[in-house]
Amino acid sequence: MKNLLVTGGAGFIGSNFVKYVLANFDYNVINLDKLTYAGNLENLSDIEKNPKYKFVKADICEEKDVNEILQKYEIDTIINFAAESHVDRSILGSKEFVVTNVLGTQVLLDAAKNLKIEKFLQVSTDEVYGSLPEDKKEIKFTESTSITPSSPYSASKASADMLCHSYFHTHNFPILITRCSNNYGPYQFPEKLIPLMIAKALGGEKLPVYGDGKNIRDWLYVEDHCSGIMTVLEKGKFGEVYNIGGNNEWYNIDIVKLILKRLGKGEEFITYVKDRPGHDRRYAIDSGKIQRELGWKPAHLFEEGIEKTIKWYIENESWWKKVMSGEYQKYFEKNYGNK
Ligand SMILES: NC(=O)c1ccc[n+]([C@@H]2O[C@H](COP(=O)([O-])OP(=O)(O)OC[C@H]3O[C@@H](n4cnc5c(N)ncnc54)[C@H](O)[C@@H]3O)[C@@H](O)[C@H]2O)c1
């Protein structure tokens, strides 16, 4: 059986991915995560005893630890989710973003190359392509769109992609890169648009919307991102980039109104706040390549995915309340701090 190292598996997409793989594929999964503010082992409590799953607390920037883990667990496949992922935080300070997203990827690549790992999949983002014009709906990001990131977050992800590409080109190292649009679903940290708005609405608070609310994002249900990654891992061609997206563009403000309506609240709860500096206007993904060449397509309609997501946040209030209060971190610091 293959031994798959998932980095950042305690975060939003990583934890959904670990469960998706254990439920649908025959891999041993080793989850390497530093447990930053965004990593939460509670996301994985239902599979923590699965014999095919193992958690290791570590930092992808630590060369010695990474080497030891790859050897100890006889890793043959790596999927790198670990990242600092929030644009707003990268505007407040970008150092951590460069350290984890760029240096961390380099450490993983070197260790993987030296140990002749069979496959390395880098989980990237459509944000590396920059912004699209709002009025030219026919233009979408393809894999050959130029890389023009606008935030320190997307710049660090783009740098990591470039490093991966260089390892393929220079070392013939087996790289795959996926670039996905905005994800939504269970276990997303409530600093991101959809869970933040659901949490605020459920709490009877004002919903803060950046600028005029007319920024456009292309939303994909997290499980569809997971299936896209597995498709690329199993069928993708080394050295290639694959866009993953749901052809599902929404104005931010319309998502906010939809959430309010679903929760029986009026639009008076919306409050417009000063825009994020450098806020990209529109993202839209052309995922034709993965659909044509690898036969992938999303399984969830947006109406179905958003309903599942809102229901999950209603039913798991204690999860997001603990996350918002920081209580979960104190608990895991106590439990894992010295391990
Ligand atoms: N969320 C999205 O909409 C989206 C879309 C496209 C691509 N992505 C990419 O997918 C990946 C996962 O995104 P997410 O939203 O789940 O992020 P997240 O912030 O929820 O999770 C990141 C995880 O990485 C871990 N981590 C951070 N620094 C680490 C380090 N130095 N060593 C080990 N672990 C570390 C954190 O503890 C956390 O568990 C990221 O690479 C992101 O760029 C996200």
The ligand as an ORCA input file, in Angstrom:
! r2SCAN-3c Opt
* xyz 0 1
  N      -8.980     27.801      1.057
  C      -9.064     27.950     -0.254
  O     -10.075     28.422     -0.780
  C      -7.916     27.524     -1.146
  C      -8.084     27.545     -2.528
  C      -7.041     27.110     -3.350
  C      -5.865     26.638     -2.790
  N      -5.725     26.643     -1.438
  C      -4.453     26.119     -0.883
  O      -4.782     24.924     -0.200
  C      -3.928     24.745      0.939
  C      -4.752     24.550      2.189
  O      -5.593     25.679      2.370
  P      -6.558     25.804      3.652
  O      -7.590     26.795      3.314
  O      -6.930     24.455      4.099
  O      -5.531     26.434      4.688
  P      -5.602     26.478      6.294
  O      -4.987     27.778      6.660
  O      -6.968     26.152      6.769
  O      -4.644     25.272      6.742
  C      -3.254     25.333      6.642
  C      -2.684     24.187      7.456
  O      -1.250     24.202      7.309
  C      -0.647     24.056      8.592
  N       0.672     24.722      8.553
  C       0.928     26.053      8.432
  N       2.257     26.272      8.460
  C       2.852     25.051      8.579
  C       4.200     24.611      8.635
  N       5.217     25.493      8.584
  N       4.463     23.298      8.744
  C       3.438     22.389      8.807
  N       2.139     22.746      8.785
  C       1.852     24.055      8.650
  C      -1.610     24.742      9.554
  O      -1.422     24.312     10.878
  C      -2.955     24.312      8.965
  O      -3.351     23.056      9.482
  C      -3.021     25.965      0.969
  O      -1.794     25.625      0.379
  C      -3.763     27.001      0.137
  O      -2.862     27.887     -0.485
  C      -6.716     27.069     -0.599
*
